[in-house]
Structures are given as structure tokens and as C-alpha cells.
Amino acid sequence: MKRNWKKSRQFIPHPDGQQRWDRAYQYLLQWSQEMKSIQTTNPDNSCRWAQEVDHENSCVRQGVHKESS
């Protein structure tokens, strides 16, 4: 017997929802300011904080340890 499923979504407001959203937004702003200050004070280390890092010229090996000689 094949069932026909019906999906529905409903938003339910929470009393502390606005406060939680505001707090998350403040954390995001604080984090972005910290990243800007790290990049300006130490530009050589800024690639560490990049969202995407290019590994095009990286060395690729077969395993973790070097082969025994």
C-alpha cells in the first residue's frame, strides 16, 4: 500500500526569539570585526582565516608516513 505524504510547515513564534536573533547578529558582527583586525595587523596570517584556501600547488602523498628505505 503506497502512502501519500503531505508536508506542511508552520512558524511558531517564541517569546525569546527576537533576543536570540539579536544576540546571534551581535556575535556575527563581533566576529567579523575580529577577523578584520587580524587581517590588518598580520596580513601574512590572514590566509589562515580565509573561507576557501587554494591547494592547487600542494604536495600530495599516498599516506601519512614516508616510505621506509
A tleap script that builds the chain and sets N, CA, C and O, in Angstrom:
source leaprc.protein.ff14SB
mol = sequence {
  NMET LYS ARG ASN TRP LYS LYS SER ARG GLN
  PHE ILE PRO HIE PRO ASP GLY GLN GLN ARG
  TRP ASP ARG ALA TYR GLN TYR LEU LEU GLN
  TRP SER GLN GLU MET LYS SER ILE GLN THR
  THR ASN PRO ASP ASN SER CYS ARG TRP ALA
  GLN GLU VAL ASP HIE GLU ASN SER CYS VAL
  ARG GLN GLY VAL HIE LYS GLU SER CSER
}
set mol.1.N position { 0.843 -1.174 0.000 }
set mol.1.CA position { 0.000 0.000 0.000 }
set mol.1.C position { 0.891 1.241 0.000 }
set mol.1.O position { 1.741 1.396 0.877 }
set mol.2.N position { 0.707 2.094 -0.945 }
set mol.2.CA position { 1.508 3.307 -1.084 }
set mol.2.C position { 0.821 4.454 -0.345 }
set mol.2.O position { -0.376 4.695 -0.502 }
set mol.3.N position { 1.615 5.150 0.462 }
set mol.3.CA position { 1.057 6.265 1.229 }
set mol.3.C position { 1.333 7.587 0.518 }
set mol.3.O position { 2.388 7.773 -0.089 }
set mol.4.N position { 0.409 8.462 0.600 }
set mol.4.CA position { 0.598 9.823 0.105 }
set mol.4.C position { 0.878 10.716 1.305 }
set mol.4.O position { 0.018 10.939 2.157 }
set mol.5.N position { 2.111 11.222 1.347 }
set mol.5.CA position { 2.505 12.066 2.463 }
set mol.5.C position { 2.293 13.522 2.086 }
set mol.5.O position { 2.511 13.927 0.945 }
set mol.6.N position { 1.871 14.281 3.052 }
set mol.6.CA position { 1.673 15.706 2.854 }
set mol.6.C position { 2.564 16.441 3.852 }
set mol.6.O position { 2.487 16.207 5.059 }
set mol.7.N position { 3.413 17.334 3.333 }
set mol.7.CA position { 4.307 18.101 4.191 }
set mol.7.C position { 3.729 19.490 4.408 }
set mol.7.O position { 3.176 20.102 3.494 }
set mol.8.N position { 3.865 19.958 5.598 }
set mol.8.CA position { 3.449 21.326 5.885 }
set mol.8.C position { 4.408 21.924 6.906 }
set mol.8.O position { 4.939 21.229 7.772 }
set mol.9.N position { 4.611 23.215 6.781 }
set mol.9.CA position { 5.484 23.930 7.716 }
set mol.9.C position { 4.686 25.043 8.364 }
set mol.9.O position { 3.786 25.637 7.770 }
set mol.10.N position { 5.052 25.296 9.594 }
set mol.10.CA position { 4.353 26.336 10.317 }
set mol.10.C position { 5.353 27.029 11.227 }
set mol.10.O position { 6.066 26.376 11.988 }
set mol.11.N position { 5.402 28.341 11.148 }
set mol.11.CA position { 6.276 29.110 12.012 }
set mol.11.C position { 5.566 29.379 13.329 }
set mol.11.O position { 4.425 29.839 13.362 }
set mol.12.N position { 6.265 29.084 14.401 }
set mol.12.CA position { 5.710 29.307 15.725 }
set mol.12.C position { 6.609 30.321 16.436 }
set mol.12.O position { 7.773 30.023 16.705 }
set mol.13.N position { 6.099 31.491 16.740 }
set mol.13.CA position { 6.930 32.485 17.414 }
set mol.13.C position { 7.252 32.061 18.853 }
set mol.13.O position { 6.405 31.532 19.572 }
set mol.14.N position { 8.499 32.312 19.240 }
set mol.14.CA position { 8.922 32.037 20.615 }
set mol.14.C position { 9.114 33.368 21.333 }
set mol.14.O position { 9.503 34.355 20.707 }
set mol.15.N position { 8.852 33.408 22.613 }
set mol.15.CA position { 8.977 34.671 23.346 }
set mol.15.C position { 10.386 35.269 23.297 }
set mol.15.O position { 10.536 36.490 23.262 }
set mol.16.N position { 11.420 34.419 23.296 }
set mol.16.CA position { 12.782 34.937 23.306 }
set mol.16.C position { 13.430 34.906 21.917 }
set mol.16.O position { 14.644 35.074 21.800 }
set mol.17.N position { 12.640 34.696 20.880 }
set mol.17.CA position { 13.185 34.584 19.524 }
set mol.17.C position { 13.910 35.836 19.066 }
set mol.17.O position { 14.999 35.742 18.499 }
set mol.18.N position { 13.331 37.004 19.299 }
set mol.18.CA position { 13.963 38.259 18.876 }
set mol.18.C position { 15.272 38.484 19.625 }
set mol.18.O position { 16.254 38.927 19.029 }
set mol.19.N position { 15.298 38.189 20.911 }
set mol.19.CA position { 16.529 38.350 21.681 }
set mol.19.C position { 17.616 37.399 21.191 }
set mol.19.O position { 18.781 37.784 21.101 }
set mol.20.N position { 17.246 36.171 20.876 }
set mol.20.CA position { 18.224 35.200 20.383 }
set mol.20.C position { 18.779 35.632 19.031 }
set mol.20.O position { 19.977 35.499 18.780 }
set mol.21.N position { 17.919 36.145 18.161 }
set mol.21.CA position { 18.356 36.618 16.858 }
set mol.21.C position { 19.302 37.812 17.016 }
set mol.21.O position { 20.335 37.876 16.350 }
set mol.22.N position { 18.953 38.750 17.890 }
set mol.22.CA position { 19.799 39.917 18.128 }
set mol.22.C position { 21.168 39.501 18.670 }
set mol.22.O position { 22.192 40.044 18.255 }
set mol.23.N position { 21.187 38.542 19.595 }
set mol.23.CA position { 22.447 38.067 20.171 }
set mol.23.C position { 23.323 37.399 19.096 }
set mol.23.O position { 24.531 37.630 19.047 }
set mol.24.N position { 22.717 36.584 18.253 }
set mol.24.CA position { 23.471 35.919 17.188 }
set mol.24.C position { 24.033 36.947 16.212 }
set mol.24.O position { 25.168 36.810 15.756 }
set mol.25.N position { 23.257 37.966 15.892 }
set mol.25.CA position { 23.715 39.007 14.985 }
set mol.25.C position { 24.879 39.791 15.606 }
set mol.25.O position { 25.838 40.123 14.909 }
set mol.26.N position { 24.802 40.084 16.895 }
set mol.26.CA position { 25.889 40.786 17.574 }
set mol.26.C position { 27.163 39.952 17.576 }
set mol.26.O position { 28.253 40.489 17.381 }
set mol.27.N position { 27.038 38.643 17.796 }
set mol.27.CA position { 28.209 37.760 17.732 }
set mol.27.C position { 28.822 37.759 16.333 }
set mol.27.O position { 30.044 37.751 16.188 }
set mol.28.N position { 27.976 37.768 15.307 }
set mol.28.CA position { 28.470 37.794 13.936 }
set mol.28.C position { 29.216 39.086 13.644 }
set mol.28.O position { 30.273 39.062 13.012 }
set mol.29.N position { 28.686 40.199 14.091 }
set mol.29.CA position { 29.371 41.478 13.905 }
set mol.29.C position { 30.704 41.506 14.647 }
set mol.29.O position { 31.708 41.979 14.116 }
set mol.30.N position { 30.707 40.998 15.872 }
set mol.30.CA position { 31.936 40.966 16.664 }
set mol.30.C position { 32.987 40.088 15.983 }
set mol.30.O position { 34.158 40.462 15.912 }
set mol.31.N position { 32.574 38.928 15.485 }
set mol.31.CA position { 33.494 38.015 14.824 }
set mol.31.C position { 34.084 38.649 13.568 }
set mol.31.O position { 35.280 38.513 13.311 }
set mol.32.N position { 33.254 39.344 12.778 }
set mol.32.CA position { 33.769 39.963 11.556 }
set mol.32.C position { 34.744 41.080 11.872 }
set mol.32.O position { 35.718 41.266 11.142 }
set mol.33.N position { 34.508 41.840 12.956 }
set mol.33.CA position { 35.450 42.880 13.353 }
set mol.33.C position { 36.780 42.273 13.797 }
set mol.33.O position { 37.842 42.815 13.490 }
set mol.34.N position { 36.726 41.148 14.519 }
set mol.34.CA position { 37.958 40.485 14.947 }
set mol.34.C position { 38.741 39.981 13.745 }
set mol.34.O position { 39.968 40.079 13.727 }
set mol.35.N position { 38.059 39.448 12.746 }
set mol.35.CA position { 38.740 38.949 11.551 }
set mol.35.C position { 39.388 40.093 10.787 }
set mol.35.O position { 40.493 39.940 10.265 }
set mol.36.N position { 38.711 41.245 10.714 }
set mol.36.CA position { 39.292 42.406 10.040 }
set mol.36.C position { 40.540 42.878 10.761 }
set mol.36.O position { 41.532 43.222 10.119 }
set mol.37.N position { 40.505 42.900 12.101 }
set mol.37.CA position { 41.671 43.366 12.846 }
set mol.37.C position { 42.831 42.390 12.721 }
set mol.37.O position { 43.986 42.816 12.684 }
set mol.38.N position { 42.555 41.100 12.655 }
set mol.38.CA position { 43.620 40.107 12.471 }
set mol.38.C position { 44.252 40.274 11.103 }
set mol.38.O position { 45.473 40.192 10.971 }
set mol.39.N position { 43.437 40.506 10.086 }
set mol.39.CA position { 43.963 40.643 8.733 }
set mol.39.C position { 44.778 41.919 8.571 }
set mol.39.O position { 45.752 41.930 7.818 }
set mol.40.N position { 44.404 42.992 9.258 }
set mol.40.CA position { 45.144 44.238 9.121 }
set mol.40.C position { 46.422 44.228 9.944 }
set mol.40.O position { 47.417 44.817 9.522 }
set mol.41.N position { 46.429 43.580 11.106 }
set mol.41.CA position { 47.628 43.565 11.937 }
set mol.41.C position { 48.645 42.535 11.480 }
set mol.41.O position { 49.845 42.744 11.657 }
set mol.42.N position { 48.201 41.432 10.898 }
set mol.42.CA position { 49.105 40.376 10.465 }
set mol.42.C position { 48.646 39.843 9.107 }
set mol.42.O position { 48.002 38.795 9.046 }
set mol.43.N position { 48.971 40.552 8.005 }
set mol.43.CA position { 48.476 40.133 6.698 }
set mol.43.C position { 49.027 38.785 6.232 }
set mol.43.O position { 48.393 38.117 5.415 }
set mol.44.N position { 50.207 38.366 6.738 }
set mol.44.CA position { 50.756 37.063 6.342 }
set mol.44.C position { 49.934 35.919 6.905 }
set mol.44.O position { 49.898 34.836 6.319 }
set mol.45.N position { 49.280 36.138 8.021 }
set mol.45.CA position { 48.495 35.101 8.687 }
set mol.45.C position { 47.026 35.131 8.263 }
set mol.45.O position { 46.242 34.291 8.705 }
set mol.46.N position { 46.644 36.087 7.413 }
set mol.46.CA position { 45.238 36.252 7.066 }
set mol.46.C position { 44.706 35.108 6.218 }
set mol.46.O position { 43.503 34.844 6.236 }
set mol.47.N position { 45.573 34.417 5.471 }
set mol.47.CA position { 45.081 33.321 4.644 }
set mol.47.C position { 44.574 32.177 5.503 }
set mol.47.O position { 43.769 31.364 5.047 }
set mol.48.N position { 45.035 32.109 6.731 }
set mol.48.CA position { 44.570 31.072 7.646 }
set mol.48.C position { 43.092 31.229 7.957 }
set mol.48.O position { 42.400 30.247 8.229 }
set mol.49.N position { 42.612 32.456 7.918 }
set mol.49.CA position { 41.223 32.729 8.259 }
set mol.49.C position { 40.334 32.805 7.027 }
set mol.49.O position { 39.136 33.061 7.153 }
set mol.50.N position { 40.887 32.591 5.843 }
set mol.50.CA position { 40.085 32.664 4.629 }
set mol.50.C position { 39.059 31.532 4.600 }
set mol.50.O position { 39.298 30.440 5.116 }
set mol.51.N position { 37.927 31.817 3.992 }
set mol.51.CA position { 36.887 30.799 3.938 }
set mol.51.C position { 37.311 29.662 3.017 }
set mol.51.O position { 37.079 28.492 3.323 }
set mol.52.N position { 37.921 29.998 1.909 }
set mol.52.CA position { 38.389 28.982 0.988 }
set mol.52.C position { 39.875 29.183 0.760 }
set mol.52.O position { 40.327 30.309 0.549 }
set mol.53.N position { 40.626 28.116 0.801 }
set mol.53.CA position { 42.067 28.184 0.609 }
set mol.53.C position { 42.409 27.364 -0.623 }
set mol.53.O position { 41.916 26.249 -0.791 }
set mol.54.N position { 43.252 27.916 -1.480 }
set mol.54.CA position { 43.648 27.239 -2.703 }
set mol.54.C position { 44.775 26.258 -2.406 }
set mol.54.O position { 45.814 26.647 -1.874 }
set mol.55.N position { 44.573 24.991 -2.746 }
set mol.55.CA position { 45.578 23.951 -2.533 }
set mol.55.C position { 46.091 23.406 -3.862 }
set mol.55.O position { 46.499 22.247 -3.946 }
set mol.56.N position { 46.072 24.231 -4.889 }
set mol.56.CA position { 46.416 23.776 -6.229 }
set mol.56.C position { 47.853 23.259 -6.321 }
set mol.56.O position { 48.094 22.242 -6.971 }
set mol.57.N position { 48.798 23.930 -5.695 }
set mol.57.CA position { 50.205 23.543 -5.794 }
set mol.57.C position { 50.689 22.781 -4.563 }
set mol.57.O position { 51.889 22.751 -4.287 }
set mol.58.N position { 49.781 22.174 -3.833 }
set mol.58.CA position { 50.154 21.435 -2.632 }
set mol.58.C position { 50.749 20.084 -2.993 }
set mol.58.O position { 50.464 19.527 -4.053 }
set mol.59.N position { 51.580 19.564 -2.094 }
set mol.59.CA position { 52.189 18.260 -2.279 }
set mol.59.C position { 51.190 17.179 -1.847 }
set mol.59.O position { 50.638 17.245 -0.748 }
set mol.60.N position { 50.961 16.194 -2.704 }
set mol.60.CA position { 50.037 15.115 -2.393 }
set mol.60.C position { 50.838 13.840 -2.192 }
set mol.60.O position { 51.692 13.508 -3.014 }
set mol.61.N position { 50.571 13.121 -1.105 }
set mol.61.CA position { 51.281 11.881 -0.807 }
set mol.61.C position { 50.287 10.746 -0.670 }
set mol.61.O position { 49.092 10.969 -0.474 }
set mol.62.N position { 50.794 9.525 -0.776 }
set mol.62.CA position { 49.933 8.355 -0.700 }
set mol.62.C position { 49.494 8.064 0.725 }
set mol.62.O position { 48.393 7.551 0.926 }
set mol.63.N position { 50.302 8.367 1.702 }
set mol.63.CA position { 49.973 8.050 3.074 }
set mol.63.C position { 50.455 9.102 4.025 }
set mol.63.O position { 50.956 10.148 3.612 }
set mol.64.N position { 50.305 8.829 5.303 }
set mol.64.CA position { 50.705 9.776 6.330 }
set mol.64.C position { 52.205 9.731 6.547 }
set mol.64.O position { 52.847 10.774 6.677 }
set mol.65.N position { 52.771 8.530 6.589 }
set mol.65.CA position { 54.182 8.348 6.866 }
set mol.65.C position { 54.969 8.125 5.578 }
set mol.65.O position { 54.454 7.577 4.603 }
set mol.66.N position { 56.225 8.561 5.593 }
set mol.66.CA position { 57.087 8.326 4.440 }
set mol.66.C position { 57.373 6.834 4.304 }
set mol.66.O position { 57.325 6.080 5.276 }
set mol.67.N position { 57.674 6.429 3.064 }
set mol.67.CA position { 58.001 5.031 2.837 }
set mol.67.C position { 59.326 4.698 3.533 }
set mol.67.O position { 60.235 5.524 3.607 }
set mol.68.N position { 59.405 3.477 4.036 }
set mol.68.CA position { 60.655 3.052 4.677 }
set mol.68.C position { 61.691 2.750 3.599 }
set mol.68.O position { 61.348 2.267 2.520 }
set mol.69.N position { 62.965 3.037 3.896 }
set mol.69.CA position { 64.009 2.804 2.901 }
set mol.69.C position { 64.741 1.505 3.117 }
set mol.69.O position { 65.649 1.175 2.355 }
savepdb mol mol.pdb
quit
